[in-house]
Amino acid sequence: MMEETIDNTPEDNAKQILERLRINGLWEPAGLGLSYLREGERSLKLVQQHNNPSAAQARVRMKILVEGIGWTVDESEVELIDVQHLSPQEAHIQELMKRQEIAQQWPCPDCSTPLSAFPLEEGEWTFDGQQEMTLPEGHETEDGKTTELVEQWSVVITCPVCDTTVPMEPYDYGLLAGDDLMLKYDAKAATYVALSRPEIISMVDNKLTESIKVLGTFCPLSGELLPPHVRGSVVVFSPRSEEEEE
Ligand SMILES: [Zn+2]
């Protein structure tokens, strides 16, 4: 018998998010002006709060919610952030810098070597299959479906000290690895490097288009599935097979 689907309560949602959060991972519930860090098995630390009344009220509500599901919140060292004078772009950059700073502290789960010391350029993009995700209310597909299949990818990096392999969320990997590594992709047959608009213009003007490709879902040389972040990019490519056969 089909069970009736029941909407998740805020408690259920919080529980799901927190259980998936890595140690030292950041949780910033949308629109609240609060940043939490996972400190332990069932403990959070509030690291930043926007310096305004709505964030202060949200802080009280979140404490009740989080403690209600059996977690603890340490609020002893909260940094208050003045946000009024920041433009949206400045606020975005500040937020990104804070996330990168926190990512630098993520440890190897086995030997505590910082992930930032791993050979990140050797990260292996791995397709982990598809997962059915519930669409937000009001975003049903044209034929009325309330779920869609979403590709799951991870980037597997290897500890240089203890050889433990650590699968990372692509977003987290990008935070650690930085833009340069995200612009470059080693497919089996070729290395692709994404071009900026000025670079594309200069290559076209100089008639260098034979080394340019526009990427879709599959590698134009080997047919392998490409990760989503490189699809739709204009890239220069250099074949890899020769160097590896040596
Ligand atoms: Zn290690």
Boltz pocket constraint, residues with backbone or C-beta under 6 A from the ligand:
constraints:
  - pocket:
      binder: B
      contacts: [[A, 108], [A, 109], [A, 110], [A, 111], [A, 112], [A, 113], [A, 159], [A, 160], [A, 161], [A, 162], [A, 163], [A, 164]]
      max_distance: 6.0
